[in-house]
Amino acid sequence: MAQFLPNFAQFDNGAGFSFFVQGDFNGDGKTDIIGIRVGELVVLPGNGTGGFGAPLNTTITGLNNVQLNQFIVGDFNNDGRLDVALFGTDALTGTSVVASLLGKGNGTFDAPRETVALGVIPPYFPNSVTAIGGDFNGDAKLDIAYVTGSQICVLLGNGDGTFSSAVTTASNGLTLAAGDFNHDGKLDLAIVTGQRHRGCSRLCAPG
């Protein structure tokens, strides 16, 4: 049985975010955590003993309505460094976009690279998207799948931090998970569907 020590230390360090994920964002072999607060990506670098150092902040430029509780961590340009993809609206056009911020390997990130997020309606941002990363077409490049309530959209990664136009499948999905559910070596999706009567549907990769 797993056990955890009580009275754990607290490390806010001024980060001020409510949702975060883990990863090694500065390449020192220690687990860090990353979150989003308004206008910024924030990394708390791990010290390897359960604590965290001062936050490393990257300003998110050119985007509004950034979704604070939904972002994807992965290597979107295959350089061995962790990047971040997030949802928001273009500050000039108001168009819904997925933006990738490529990691520099020191806990900070480059400026966002935008791809139009088909099917995401800006007035309902930032609570209308559930997304997940994975290689959905088997080309060894990281893609993004997301649901909008009426369809599943897959943005195929180009391997440089940008994405091709969305490939769509009609579905009333609410949330999704990825895995090889039929053991054919291809990544599938499982989607929680419905409003009053919820269930789970499985979409298997073709071929």
RODO-2510 file (C-alpha; in nm, 4 decimals, decimal comma):
residues 207
     n   res          X          Y          Z
     1     m     0,0000     0,0000     0,0000
     2     a     0,1310     0,3429    -0,0959
     3     q     0,1873     0,5814     0,1914
     4     f     0,2645     0,9515     0,1947
     5     l     0,4232     1,1606     0,4639
     6     p     0,1877     1,4014     0,6454
     7     n     0,2603     1,7673     0,7100
     8     f     0,4220     1,8130     0,3712
     9     a     0,6162     2,1259     0,2913
    10     q     0,4452     2,3914     0,0823
    11     f     0,6177     2,5599    -0,2109
    12     d     0,4064     2,8300    -0,3704
    13     n     0,7048     3,0529    -0,4466
    14     g     0,4740     3,3126    -0,5954
    15     a     0,3559     3,0873    -0,8799
    16     g    -0,0140     3,1335    -0,8064
    17     f    -0,1559     2,8704    -1,0426
    18     s    -0,4251     2,6112    -0,9684
    19     f    -0,3405     2,3423    -1,2266
    20     f     0,0021     2,2040    -1,3123
    21     v     0,1857     1,9069    -1,4615
    22     q     0,5343     1,7687    -1,4091
    23     g     0,8377     1,7353    -1,6331
    24     d     1,2055     1,8211    -1,6601
    25     f     1,1911     2,1620    -1,8255
    26     n     1,5467     2,2783    -1,7550
    27     g     1,7312     1,9596    -1,8430
    28     d     1,8922     1,8941    -1,5054
    29     g     1,7370     1,5503    -1,4563
    30     k     1,5120     1,6717    -1,1734
    31     t     1,1336     1,6862    -1,1878
    32     d     0,9871     2,0356    -1,2180
    33     i     0,6256     2,1510    -1,2327
    34     i     0,4658     2,3905    -1,4789
    35     g     0,1415     2,5861    -1,4773
    36     i    -0,0226     2,8854    -1,6395
    37     r    -0,1344     3,2043    -1,4772
    38     v    -0,2780     3,5003    -1,6639
    39     g    -0,0248     3,6058    -1,9251
    40     e     0,2543     3,3690    -1,8185
    41     l     0,3886     3,0170    -1,8221
    42     v     0,5463     2,9425    -1,4844
    43     v     0,7993     2,6672    -1,4112
    44     l     0,8957     2,5779    -1,0559
    45     p     1,2324     2,3999    -1,0907
    46     g     1,2697     2,0952    -0,8698
    47     n     1,5699     2,0721    -0,6411
    48     g     1,5722     1,6932    -0,6303
    49     t     1,4856     1,6702    -0,2619
    50     g     1,1130     1,7435    -0,2847
    51     g     1,1379     2,1210    -0,2929
    52     f     1,1311     2,3828    -0,5667
    53     g     1,3288     2,6916    -0,6556
    54     a     1,2227     3,0376    -0,7618
    55     p     0,9731     3,0445    -1,0518
    56     l     1,0929     3,0771    -1,4100
    57     n     0,8428     3,2908    -1,6008
    58     t     0,7749     3,3136    -1,9743
    59     t     0,5369     3,5831    -2,0978
    60     i     0,2651     3,4523    -2,3311
    61     t     0,2503     3,7088    -2,6105
    62     g    -0,0091     3,7576    -2,8844
    63     l    -0,2839     3,5528    -2,7157
    64     n    -0,5967     3,6271    -2,5149
    65     n    -0,8336     3,3967    -2,3244
    66     v    -0,5634     3,1396    -2,2585
    67     q    -0,7104     2,8262    -2,1032
    68     l    -0,5486     2,8001    -1,7617
    69     n    -0,6480     2,4431    -1,6761
    70     q    -0,5809     2,2666    -2,0048
    71     f    -0,2434     2,2489    -2,1740
    72     i    -0,0243     1,9781    -2,3207
    73     v     0,3410     1,9066    -2,2499
    74     g     0,5500     1,7200    -2,5072
    75     d     0,8381     1,7469    -2,7523
    76     f     0,6641     1,9031    -3,0513
    77     n     0,9795     1,9732    -3,2553
    78     n     1,1783     1,6578    -3,1721
    79     d     1,4764     1,8379    -3,0214
    80     g     1,4721     1,6482    -2,6916
    81     r     1,3324     1,9430    -2,4948
    82     l     0,9837     1,9668    -2,3479
    83     d     0,7485     2,2147    -2,5113
    84     v     0,4003     2,3360    -2,4196
    85     a     0,0847     2,3629    -2,6328
    86     l    -0,2069     2,5698    -2,5080
    87     f    -0,5423     2,7036    -2,6268
    88     g    -0,6382     3,0687    -2,6594
    89     t    -0,7509     3,3325    -2,9050
    90     d    -0,5307     3,5384    -3,1325
    91     a    -0,4992     3,8863    -2,9831
    92     l    -0,5532     4,0593    -3,3193
    93     t    -0,8135     3,8464    -3,4971
    94     g    -0,9950     3,6788    -3,2080
    95     t    -0,9588     3,3429    -3,3846
    96     s    -0,9358     3,0358    -3,1622
    97     v    -0,5898     2,8824    -3,1866
    98     v    -0,3603     2,6177    -3,0492
    99     a    -0,0253     2,7763    -2,9703
   100     s     0,2976     2,5865    -2,9144
   101     l     0,5758     2,7386    -2,7075
   102     l     0,9021     2,5590    -2,7744
   103     g     1,1210     2,4896    -2,4752
   104     k     1,4680     2,6415    -2,4599
   105     g     1,5917     2,3731    -2,2221
   106     n     1,6439     2,6185    -1,9373
   107     g     1,2880     2,6365    -1,8036
   108     t     1,1755     2,9151    -2,0365
   109     f     1,0053     2,9081    -2,3767
   110     d     0,9989     3,0737    -2,7179
   111     a     0,7122     3,2925    -2,8400
   112     p     0,3891     3,1114    -2,9345
   113     r     0,3434     2,9531    -3,2780
   114     e    -0,0259     2,9501    -3,3685
   115     t    -0,2469     2,7007    -3,5522
   116     v    -0,6202     2,7604    -3,5978
   117     a    -0,8259     2,5485    -3,3548
   118     l    -1,1178     2,4395    -3,5725
   119     g    -1,4532     2,4097    -3,3990
   120     v    -1,3613     2,6016    -3,0831
   121     i    -1,5998     2,8946    -3,0424
   122     p    -1,4261     3,1953    -2,8840
   123     p    -1,7225     3,3128    -2,6673
   124     y    -1,7158     2,9795    -2,4837
   125     f    -1,3445     2,9939    -2,4155
   126     p    -1,1643     2,8926    -2,2039
   127     n    -1,3803     2,6022    -2,0798
   128     s    -1,4830     2,4332    -2,4050
   129     v    -1,1778     2,2222    -2,4863
   130     t    -1,0360     1,8950    -2,3623
   131     a    -0,7128     1,7980    -2,5373
   132     i    -0,4456     1,5295    -2,5373
   133     g    -0,1154     1,4739    -2,7165
   134     g    -0,0053     1,1629    -2,9042
   135     d     0,1226     1,0297    -3,2366
   136     f    -0,2093     0,9546    -3,4029
   137     n    -0,0835     0,8968    -3,7588
   138     g     0,2315     0,6997    -3,6856
   139     d     0,4860     0,9438    -3,8323
   140     a     0,6841     0,9844    -3,5062
   141     k     0,5674     1,3456    -3,4723
   142     l     0,3529     1,4576    -3,1812
   143     d    -0,0063     1,5499    -3,2678
   144     i    -0,2908     1,7026    -3,0662
   145     a    -0,6445     1,5668    -3,0379
   146     y    -0,9230     1,7697    -2,8796
   147     v    -1,3007     1,7588    -2,8439
   148     t    -1,5349     2,0534    -2,8780
   149     g    -1,8685     1,8965    -2,7824
   150     s    -1,9688     1,8258    -3,1431
   151     q    -1,6535     1,6833    -3,2993
   152     i    -1,3107     1,5368    -3,2384
   153     c    -1,0310     1,7302    -3,4051
   154     v    -0,6782     1,6044    -3,4611
   155     l    -0,4037     1,8524    -3,5445
   156     l    -0,1230     1,6588    -3,7102
   157     g     0,2202     1,7752    -3,5993
   158     n     0,4724     1,8904    -3,8601
   159     g     0,7674     1,8146    -3,6327
   160     d     0,8687     2,1788    -3,5976
   161     g     0,6176     2,3001    -3,3393
   162     t     0,3467     2,3758    -3,5942
   163     f     0,0454     2,1695    -3,6991
   164     s    -0,1514     2,0928    -4,0142
   165     s    -0,5207     2,1730    -4,0501
   166     a    -0,7524     1,9702    -3,8294
   167     v    -0,8815     1,6272    -3,9290
   168     t    -1,2320     1,5951    -3,7802
   169     t    -1,4700     1,3200    -3,6690
   170     a    -1,8265     1,3909    -3,5586
   171     s    -1,8764     1,3153    -3,1876
   172     n    -2,0500     1,4668    -2,8875
   173     g    -1,7481     1,3888    -2,6728
   174     l    -1,6793     1,5717    -2,3481
   175     t    -1,3415     1,4341    -2,2437
   176     l    -1,0975     1,1911    -2,4027
   177     a    -0,8050     0,9607    -2,3368
   178     a    -0,5565     0,7939    -2,5712
   179     g    -0,4235     0,4387    -2,5770
   180     d    -0,3910     0,1273    -2,7926
   181     f    -0,7238    -0,0231    -2,6922
   182     n    -0,7326    -0,2999    -2,9548
   183     h    -0,3640    -0,3993    -2,9465
   184     d    -0,2913    -0,3228    -3,3120
   185     g     0,0019    -0,0907    -3,2391
   186     k    -0,1940     0,2227    -3,3295
   187     l    -0,3084     0,4945    -3,0926
   188     d    -0,6850     0,5059    -3,0366
   189     l    -0,9143     0,7455    -2,8502
   190     a    -1,1731     0,6836    -2,5795
   191     i    -1,4346     0,9570    -2,5381
   192     v    -1,6839     1,0252    -2,2615
   193     t    -2,0054     1,1130    -2,4429
   194     g    -2,3518     1,2473    -2,3722
   195     q    -2,5044     1,5067    -2,1471
   196     r    -2,7876     1,3485    -1,9444
   197     h    -2,6860     0,9885    -2,0126
   198     r    -2,3112     0,9676    -2,0135
   199     g    -2,1191     0,6781    -2,1594
   200     c    -1,7823     0,5949    -2,3105
   201     s    -1,7125     0,5438    -2,6785
   202     r    -1,3972     0,4057    -2,8390
   203     l    -1,2595     0,5263    -3,1700
   204     c    -0,9962     0,2904    -3,3077
   205     a    -0,7359     0,4056    -3,5582
   206     p    -0,8126     0,2631    -3,9059
   207     g    -0,6063     0,0115    -4,0956
***
